[in-house]
Amino acid sequence: MEIFKKHIAASKNYVGGKSAEEVGGGRKMYKMSSNENALGISPKAVQAAKDAAEKLYLYPDGTPKRLAQAIAESYGNQIDHSQVIISDSGSSVIEIINRGFLNEGDEYIVTNPTFQLYRVLGIKMGAVQVDVRLEGDDFKLNVQGILDAITDRTRLLYITNPNNPTGTIFPEEQLDELFNAVPDHVIIIHDEVYEKYVEDPRYCTAMKWILQGKNMVGLNSFSKMYGMAGMRLGYGYTTPKLAEYLTKLTKPFSTNRIALEAGIAAVKDTDFLQKSVDHVHKAKRYMYTELDRLGVKYWKTEANFILIKTEEDPLAFEEFMVTQSIMVRPVNYFGADGCTRVTISTDEGNEAFIKALELFLKK
Ligand SMILES: Cc1ncc(COP(=O)(O)O)c(C=O)c1O
């Protein structure tokens, strides 16, 4: 008798960016491949983690309510802490949503090029991915295409805003048009893990639609702007009705003591957050100037990474950059053919990247 579920046995795991230790083997590397915070982690979060480490022999809080309260506060208490679902990463929140809503044969909609974990996790549920690709050179959302793709079996719609790997946003006005027309049996995941970096005034987080009662989850992560990718911590916020349901899928004591305390300190350290955002805004302008000078195609970004296109194969480009102690991410896998995603680094890292790129172009 077959012991494996066929869709799991046939599936492939997500291929994440490698760590600097894996690639550099002890050498100093500029890690510009996974959209981490160039300025590191808040010193207050580090202190909270150290203090918590002393108490690791004790169970943490049964539920991460204190962290949920700090997160709700960071949104000006527009939502109650009970509307925040915390897990060990943004990726895990996606998994919780999938477990909550996807049965075998159900459909979920994605808009490639985008973050590939939705596909990887959805397929393991035995669900069917429906891809409504972004349109044109500026990666516009195909609103009518999405609405036409919705069937009775559609359960989830993933909107990544700002989008990874393009760094572009979908404006509020266009999303209003889309979300007003999406029927209630479709849960919208507004993945906004890069939202703090957005400068475009046409941008809007999920909060607006959640407060209107739309069946939507705003997805966020401590890996990016909070500089805690190594911790593994993420959250979703949603309507009271969806939160009550999704919370049933979380486990007791699942937010470890260090993540809980460091997470609270990170959320409260708004000075560090602002410094991180200011750095990205300044550094991306330096990168634009240099990429223009070198004549390399790129897309203006609303996140902490820039999508570029070189004439040569992105894998060859990646390989060359590693020889220059720089890690970048080819994103063919994300559906952006011929493109590479470059995380904004420290000033030193960005300058090293430009120097290496110049060398590559002269080859
Ligand atoms: C768009 C997007 N969503 C979610 C995640 C998941 O982040 P994590 O699992 O590190 O919290 C990432 C990470 O790269 C991402 O780019």
PDBQT file of the ligand as one rigid body, heavy atoms in Angstrom, charges set to zero:
ROOT
HETATM    1  C1  LIG A 401       7.694  38.453   0.179  1.00  0.00    +0.000 C 
HETATM    2  C2  LIG A 401       8.148  37.606   1.315  1.00  0.00    +0.000 A 
HETATM    3  N1  LIG A 401       7.242  37.076   2.142  1.00  0.00    +0.000 NA
HETATM    4  C3  LIG A 401       7.594  36.313   3.189  1.00  0.00    +0.000 A 
HETATM    5  C4  LIG A 401       8.910  36.034   3.438  1.00  0.00    +0.000 A 
HETATM    6  C5  LIG A 401       9.224  35.119   4.577  1.00  0.00    +0.000 C 
HETATM    7  O1  LIG A 401      10.084  35.647   5.519  1.00  0.00    +0.000 OA
HETATM    8  P1  LIG A 401      10.512  34.810   6.801  1.00  0.00    +0.000 P 
HETATM    9  O2  LIG A 401      10.076  33.410   6.630  1.00  0.00    +0.000 OA
HETATM   10  O3  LIG A 401      11.982  34.957   6.891  1.00  0.00    +0.000 OA
HETATM   11  O4  LIG A 401       9.804  35.471   7.960  1.00  0.00    +0.000 OA
HETATM   12  C6  LIG A 401       9.910  36.551   2.600  1.00  0.00    +0.000 A 
HETATM   13  C7  LIG A 401      11.326  36.219   2.794  1.00  0.00    +0.000 C 
HETATM   14  O5  LIG A 401      12.159  36.359   1.941  1.00  0.00    +0.000 OA
HETATM   15  C8  LIG A 401       9.519  37.363   1.513  1.00  0.00    +0.000 A 
HETATM   16  O6  LIG A 401      10.406  37.906   0.668  1.00  0.00    +0.000 OA
ENDROOT
TORSDOF 0
